[in-house]
Amino acid sequence: MILHLDMDAFFAAVEQLDNPALRGKPVVVSGHSARSVVSTASYEARQYGVHSAMPLFQALKLCPHACVVPGNRRRYQEISAQVFAICREYSPLVEQVSIDEGYLDVTGCEGLFGSPVDMAQTLRQRVAKETGLTCSVGVAPVKFVAKVASDLNKPNGVYVVTPESLDAFLVALPVKKVPGAGKRTVALLDELGIRTLGDMRRFPLSTFTQKLGQAGERLYALAYGRDAAGVSGEPEEAKSISCESTLEKDTTDPAFVYARLLAQADEVAGELRRKGLFAKRVTLKLTFADFRRITRQTTLTRPTHLSGHLYAEAVTLFDREWTGQRIRLVGLGCSQISHDEATPPSQLDLFGQVARQEVRDEGWEKVEQSVDAIREKFGKYAVTRARVKK
C-alpha cells in the first residue's frame, strides 16, 4: 500500500501560520508586478476562483481584497524538511517529488504502525501538531491512484482506495484526473468518446499507441491498475536549477538585462552551493514582446558553482543572440549537474594562465561562501551586489 501526502495550499498556509493577521483572509503568494502569476492561493482565495498559475491581475479582479505576499522559499524548505522527516519515521521508502508532496510505500510496516489507514491518519495529525499546518493523504495499492486520492478529500483529509475497490475506482476515473494526462491527450481521447479510464478498456492497445505513442501505452496500463512506477527511497538529484523573471515593462536596455542576469546567476549559484553541486551547462531563456521564446545553451570546460562564471556565459549568449527586440522575460538556468568538480588541468601554460585562473576562482569561492553565510543568518537581502536592485 502506498500513501501520497500533499500539503494543503502550502505556501499560503505557511504565510498564514507565520503572520496571524493573514489567517482567515484570502492570501495569494505572488510577485507584485502586473505580469506576476499566482504561485499558491489560500482556500479563502480559492472560493473566489483564484488558482495557481493564474495571472495576478486576473486574481485581483476575482478577489480585489486578496492579501498578496511575495513568499519566502527558505522558510518553505525549512517546514518541508520537518514534514518529510516525520514521513521517514514510518517507512524507509519515502519519495519526495516536490517541496510539498511525496509518496511513502508502507508495505510491511503494519506490524509497527498499524494499518495504512491508521498511518495516514497519524501522519496527518503529527504534521498538524508539529508544524501547525494541514495536509491531505491518499491511500491506495497503486502509486498514481494514491496521488489522485489525496486530492479527493482536501483540505486536511484522508481518502482510501482499497484493493477491493480499486477496479471500480479506475473505471469511473476521468482521464483528465490522471497525473501526466495533458490537455492535448484529453482532447484526442475525447474525440474517440473516451472520458474515463473505463472507456479506454473498450479499445485495443494499438488505438492508443498509434495516437499517443508511449504516453498512450502508459495510460492503457493505468486503466487496468498497472503502474510500473514504484516508490523510490533514493532522493533524485536535481537535473537543473533555474531562475526567471517576467519584466514589469518590456525593455530594449541591455544594461537592465545584464543586471537581471547577474541577480539570477547569484541565486542559481547559491542554490548549487547549498546542495554541494556543480553545473557544466548554462542556459539563457528570453521571451520577447511578441511572446516568441528562445533558449540558448553553452557547455563549460569545467563544472562550476560560482555566480561570476554563470553570469559571464549567460551574457555571452545574450550578446550573441539579441538583435534589439523588446524583451518581456529573462531567465538563467544550469544543467548537467553533479557533485563532482572537475580536476583542474595539471599542465600549466608558459605564462601560468591556468594558475592565475585557479587563484581567482579560489578567491571568489571564499567571497561567495562568506555571502552565503551572511544571508543564511540575516536574510536573502542582507548582502547584494551593487549592480543588482532588490
C-alpha positions in Angstrom: 0.0 0.0 0.0 1.2 3.5 -0.9 0.5 6.8 0.7 0.6 10.1 -1.0 1.0 13.1 1.3 0.1 16.6 -0.1 0.3 19.8 1.9 -2.8 22.0 1.7 -2.2 25.3 0.0 1.3 25.1 1.3 3.0 28.4 0.6 -0.1 30.4 1.5 -0.7 28.3 4.7 2.9 29.0 5.8 2.3 32.7 5.4 -0.8 32.5 7.5 1.0 30.4 10.1 3.8 33.0 10.4 1.5 36.1 10.2 -1.7 35.7 12.3 -3.1 38.8 10.7 -3.5 36.8 7.5 -5.4 33.9 9.0 -8.9 33.6 7.6 -8.2 36.0 4.8 -7.7 35.3 1.1 -3.9 35.1 0.6 -2.1 35.0 -2.7 1.6 34.2 -2.9 2.9 36.0 -5.9 5.2 38.8 -7.1 3.7 42.3 -7.1 4.1 43.3 -10.8 1.2 43.4 -13.2 2.7 40.4 -15.0 3.2 38.2 -12.0 1.4 34.9 -11.7 -0.1 33.2 -8.6 2.2 30.7 -7.0 -0.3 29.5 -4.4 -3.7 30.7 -3.2 -5.2 30.0 0.2 -8.5 28.2 0.4 -10.2 31.5 1.3 -8.9 33.0 -2.1 -9.9 29.8 -4.0 -13.5 30.4 -3.1 -13.4 33.4 -5.5 -12.0 31.3 -8.3 -8.3 32.2 -7.7 -5.9 29.3 -8.5 -2.2 28.6 -9.1 -0.6 29.8 -12.4 -3.4 32.5 -12.8 -2.1 35.9 -13.8 -2.1 38.2 -10.7 -4.2 40.9 -12.4 -7.0 38.3 -13.0 -6.8 37.0 -9.4 -7.2 40.6 -8.2 -10.2 41.1 -10.4 -11.8 38.0 -8.9 -10.8 38.8 -5.4 -9.9 42.5 -5.1 -9.3 42.3 -1.3 -6.8 39.5 -1.5 -3.6 39.8 0.5 -0.7 39.5 -1.9 2.6 38.3 -0.3 5.9 37.6 -2.1 6.7 34.3 -0.4 9.8 33.0 1.4 11.2 29.9 -0.2 13.8 29.4 2.5 11.0 29.2 5.1 9.0 26.8 2.9 12.0 24.5 2.6 12.5 24.5 6.3 9.0 23.3 7.0 9.1 20.8 4.1 12.2 19.2 5.8 10.2 18.9 9.0 7.3 17.2 7.2 9.4 14.7 5.4 11.4 13.9 8.5 8.1 12.8 10.0 7.4 10.7 7.0 10.7 8.8 7.2 9.8 7.7 10.7 7.1 5.5 9.2 8.8 4.0 6.1 12.3 3.6 4.7 10.8 4.2 1.2 9.9 7.9 1.0 10.0 9.7 -2.3 9.7 13.4 -2.1 8.6 14.7 -5.5 8.3 18.4 -4.7 8.6 20.8 -1.8 5.0 20.0 -0.6 4.2 16.4 -1.7 5.7 12.9 -1.6 5.0 9.2 -1.5 5.5 6.5 1.2 5.5 2.8 0.5 4.2 1.4 3.8 4.0 -2.2 2.7 5.2 -4.4 5.6 5.1 -1.6 8.1 1.7 -2.6 9.5 3.2 -4.5 12.4 4.9 -1.4 13.7 2.4 1.4 13.0 -1.0 -0.2 12.3 -2.9 -0.4 9.0 -2.1 2.0 6.1 -5.3 4.0 7.0 -4.0 4.3 10.6 -0.7 5.5 9.4 -2.3 8.1 7.1 -4.4 9.5 10.0 -1.3 9.5 12.3 0.8 11.3 9.7 -1.9 13.9 9.2 -2.2 14.5 12.9 1.5 14.7 13.5 2.1 17.1 10.7 -0.6 19.4 12.1 0.7 19.1 15.7 4.4 19.6 14.9 4.2 22.2 12.1 0.8 23.9 12.6 -0.1 23.1 9.0 -2.6 20.6 7.5 -2.1 18.0 4.8 -4.2 15.5 2.9 -3.3 11.9 2.4 -4.3 9.4 -0.3 -4.1 5.7 0.3 -4.1 3.1 -2.5 -2.4 -0.1 -3.7 -1.2 1.8 -6.9 1.1 4.8 -6.9 -0.8 7.1 -9.2 -4.1 6.3 -7.6 -2.7 7.4 -4.2 -1.9 10.8 -5.8 -5.4 11.1 -7.2 -6.9 10.1 -3.9 -5.1 12.7 -1.9 -6.9 15.4 -3.8 -10.4 14.0 -3.2 -10.8 14.9 0.5 -9.0 18.3 0.7 -8.2 20.0 2.9 -7.0 18.1 5.9 -8.5 14.8 4.9 -7.7 11.1 4.1 -9.2 9.2 1.1 -8.7 5.4 0.9 -8.9 3.2 -2.2 -8.7 -0.4 -1.1 -7.5 -3.3 -3.3 -11.2 -4.4 -3.4 -12.5 -1.0 -4.5 -9.6 -0.3 -6.9 -11.2 -1.6 -10.1 -14.4 0.3 -9.6 -12.4 3.5 -8.8 -10.4 3.1 -12.1 -13.4 2.5 -14.2 -15.1 5.8 -13.1 -11.9 7.9 -13.0 -11.9 10.7 -15.6 -8.8 10.7 -17.8 -8.2 14.4 -17.1 -7.6 13.4 -13.4 -4.7 11.1 -14.3 -1.3 12.7 -13.5 0.5 13.4 -16.7 -2.6 13.4 -18.9 -2.4 16.9 -20.5 -5.0 18.9 -22.4 -3.9 17.6 -25.8 -4.1 14.0 -24.7 -7.5 14.5 -23.1 -8.8 16.2 -26.3 -7.6 13.4 -28.5 -9.3 10.8 -26.4 -12.4 12.8 -26.2 -12.6 12.6 -30.0 -13.0 8.9 -29.5 -15.7 9.3 -26.9 -13.2 8.3 -24.1 -13.7 10.3 -20.9 -12.8 7.8 -18.2 -10.2 5.0 -17.8 -13.1 2.6 -18.0 -13.9 3.9 -21.5 -10.3 3.0 -22.6 -10.9 -0.6 -21.9 -13.3 -0.8 -24.8 -10.4 -0.2 -27.3 -7.3 -2.3 -28.1 -3.9 -1.0 -27.0 -3.0 -0.2 -30.6 -5.6 2.6 -30.7 -3.6 4.5 -28.1 -0.1 3.7 -29.2 -0.9 4.9 -32.7 -2.4 8.2 -31.4 -0.2 8.9 -28.4 2.8 6.6 -28.6 4.4 5.7 -25.3 2.0 8.0 -23.4 -0.9 6.0 -24.8 0.7 2.7 -23.7 1.2 4.1 -20.2 -2.4 5.4 -20.0 -3.7 2.0 -21.2 -1.7 0.2 -18.4 -3.0 2.6 -15.8 -6.6 1.9 -16.9 -6.1 -1.6 -15.6 -4.3 -0.5 -12.5 -0.8 -1.4 -13.7 1.6 1.3 -12.6 5.3 0.5 -13.3 6.5 3.4 -11.2 7.4 2.3 -7.6 8.3 4.5 -4.7 12.0 5.2 -4.7 13.7 5.7 -1.4 16.6 7.4 -3.0 16.4 11.1 -3.5 16.6 12.2 -7.1 19.5 14.5 -7.9 18.5 17.9 -9.3 18.5 17.8 -13.1 18.5 21.5 -13.5 18.3 24.7 -11.5 16.9 27.9 -13.0 15.6 31.3 -12.2 13.5 33.6 -14.5 11.5 36.8 -14.2 8.9 38.5 -16.3 9.8 42.2 -16.5 7.3 44.8 -15.3 7.8 46.6 -18.7 9.3 45.3 -21.9 12.9 46.5 -22.4 15.5 47.1 -25.0 18.1 48.2 -22.5 20.9 45.6 -22.4 22.3 47.0 -19.1 18.9 46.3 -17.4 19.0 42.7 -18.8 22.6 42.3 -17.5 21.5 43.3 -14.0 18.7 40.7 -14.1 21.1 38.0 -15.3 23.5 38.9 -12.6 20.8 38.6 -9.9 19.7 35.3 -11.4 23.2 33.9 -11.6 23.7 34.9 -7.9 20.5 33.0 -7.0 21.2 29.9 -9.1 24.9 29.7 -7.9 23.7 30.0 -4.3 21.4 27.1 -4.7 24.1 25.0 -6.3 26.5 25.7 -3.3 23.8 24.9 -0.8 23.3 21.5 -2.3 27.0 20.9 -2.9 26.5 20.7 -6.6 28.4 21.9 -9.7 26.9 22.7 -13.2 28.6 22.3 -16.6 25.9 23.7 -18.8 24.4 27.3 -18.7 21.1 28.1 -20.4 19.7 31.6 -21.4 16.0 32.0 -21.8 14.4 35.0 -23.5 10.8 35.8 -24.2 10.2 38.8 -26.5 7.2 41.3 -26.5 5.5 39.2 -29.3 5.8 36.2 -27.0 8.3 34.5 -29.2 10.6 32.5 -27.0 14.2 31.3 -27.4 16.6 29.2 -25.3 20.3 29.0 -25.9 22.9 26.8 -24.1 26.6 26.6 -23.7 28.8 23.9 -22.1 31.6 25.0 -19.8 35.1 23.4 -19.9 34.8 22.8 -16.1 31.8 22.5 -13.8 31.2 25.5 -11.6 29.0 26.8 -8.8 30.3 30.4 -8.9 27.9 33.1 -10.0 30.6 35.0 -12.0 31.1 32.0 -14.3 27.3 31.5 -14.8 26.8 35.3 -15.4 29.7 35.6 -17.9 28.4 32.7 -20.0 24.8 34.0 -19.9 25.9 37.5 -21.1 27.9 35.9 -23.9 24.8 34.0 -25.1 22.7 37.2 -24.8 25.1 39.4 -26.7 25.3 36.7 -29.5 21.5 36.3 -29.8 19.9 39.6 -29.1 19.3 41.9 -32.1 17.3 44.7 -30.5 13.9 43.0 -29.9 11.8 44.2 -26.9 12.3 41.7 -24.1 9.5 40.5 -21.8 11.1 37.7 -19.8 14.7 36.9 -18.9 15.9 33.6 -17.4 19.1 31.8 -16.5 19.5 28.1 -15.7 22.1 25.4 -15.4 22.1 21.7 -16.0 24.5 18.7 -16.3 24.6 18.9 -12.6 26.7 16.7 -10.3 28.6 16.6 -7.0 31.9 16.4 -8.8 34.1 19.4 -9.5 36.4 18.7 -12.4 40.1 18.4 -11.5 42.0 21.4 -12.9 44.4 20.7 -15.7 47.8 19.6 -14.3 49.9 21.2 -17.1 50.3 25.0 -16.9 50.9 27.1 -19.9 54.1 29.2 -20.3 52.6 32.2 -18.7 50.8 30.5 -15.9 47.3 31.5 -17.1 45.6 28.4 -15.6 47.3 29.0 -12.3 46.1 32.6 -12.2 42.6 31.5 -13.0 42.7 29.0 -10.2 43.8 31.7 -7.7 40.9 34.0 -8.9 38.4 31.2 -8.6 39.6 30.3 -5.1 39.2 33.9 -4.1 35.7 34.2 -5.4 34.8 30.9 -3.8 35.7 32.3 -0.4 33.8 35.5 -1.2 30.6 33.7 -2.2 30.8 31.3 0.7 31.0 34.3 3.0 28.0 35.9 1.4 26.1 32.6 1.7 26.8 32.5 5.5 25.7 36.1 5.9 22.4 35.6 4.0 21.8 32.3 5.9 22.0 34.3 9.2 20.5 37.7 8.3 18.3 37.0 5.2 18.4 37.0 1.4 18.9 40.7 1.0 21.5 41.2 3.8 24.2 41.4 1.1 23.5 42.2 -2.5 25.7 43.1 -5.5 25.9 46.8 -6.2 24.5 46.3 -9.7 21.5 44.3 -8.6 18.4 46.0 -7.3 16.4 44.3 -4.6 
